Amino acid sequence: MSGKTTKQFFFEVQLNWLEGKRGILSAKDTPGTIHVATPLEFGGEGKPWTPEHLFLSSISSCFMIDSGNSSTCRQTSCVMDIDEII
């Protein structure tokens, strides 16, 4: 691996736990917050964003960024089958 350099990137988020299975996510370098909670399927309220939504959102946004041209990537959708993972 001669000639290659290693780069490290750090991204920090903060979770303020509200009560039960609900919280608010924030980051110092990003405006706004995201309300998060356990999904209805796992005993949560089922209203705010869930970790599953955020996971799939990160995959979708990486796909958008990697496509390099916004005109070729107008909309993308990811689906996670939890039964297949458990």
C-alpha positions in Angstrom: 0.0 0.0 0.0 2.8 2.4 -0.7 1.8 5.9 -1.8 -1.6 5.8 -0.1 -2.4 7.9 2.9 -4.9 7.3 5.6 -7.4 10.0 6.3 -9.7 10.1 9.3 -13.0 11.9 9.5 -15.0 12.5 12.6 -18.7 13.3 12.8 -20.3 13.9 16.2 -24.0 13.8 17.1 -25.7 14.3 20.5 -28.8 12.5 21.7 -30.8 14.2 24.4 -33.0 11.5 25.9 -36.5 12.8 26.6 -38.3 10.0 28.2 -39.2 6.3 27.6 -38.1 5.5 24.0 -37.9 9.1 22.6 -35.0 11.6 22.1 -33.7 14.5 20.1 -30.7 14.3 17.9 -28.5 17.3 17.2 -25.0 18.1 15.9 -22.8 21.1 16.6 -22.0 21.7 12.9 -25.6 21.2 11.6 -28.6 23.5 12.3 -31.9 22.0 13.6 -32.7 18.8 15.4 -34.4 15.4 14.6 -36.9 13.8 17.0 -36.3 10.1 17.2 -38.1 7.2 18.8 -38.4 3.5 18.8 -40.6 2.3 15.9 -44.1 1.0 16.6 -43.0 -2.5 15.6 -40.6 -2.6 18.6 -43.0 -1.1 21.2 -42.5 2.6 20.4 -45.0 5.4 19.5 -44.4 5.1 15.8 -44.5 8.9 15.1 -41.0 10.4 14.9 -38.1 9.3 12.9 -36.7 5.9 13.9 -33.1 4.5 13.8 -34.3 2.4 10.9 -35.4 5.5 9.0 -32.0 7.2 9.7 -30.1 4.1 8.6 -31.9 3.9 5.3 -31.6 7.7 4.9 -27.8 7.5 5.2 -27.7 4.8 2.5 -30.0 6.8 0.2 -28.0 10.1 0.7 -24.7 8.2 0.0 -26.2 6.9 -3.2 -27.2 10.4 -4.2 -23.8 11.8 -3.4 -21.9 9.0 -5.2 -24.0 9.4 -8.3 -22.3 12.7 -8.8 -25.0 14.3 -11.0 -28.2 15.4 -9.4 -30.0 15.1 -12.8 -29.4 11.3 -12.9 -30.6 10.8 -9.3 -33.9 12.6 -8.8 -35.4 10.1 -6.3 -34.2 7.0 -4.6 -35.9 4.6 -2.2 -34.5 2.0 0.2 -36.5 -0.7 2.0 -35.2 -2.8 4.9 -36.9 -6.1 5.6 -36.5 -6.5 9.4 -37.6 -10.1 9.3 -34.6 -10.9 7.1 -32.2 -9.4 9.6 -33.5 -10.8 12.8 
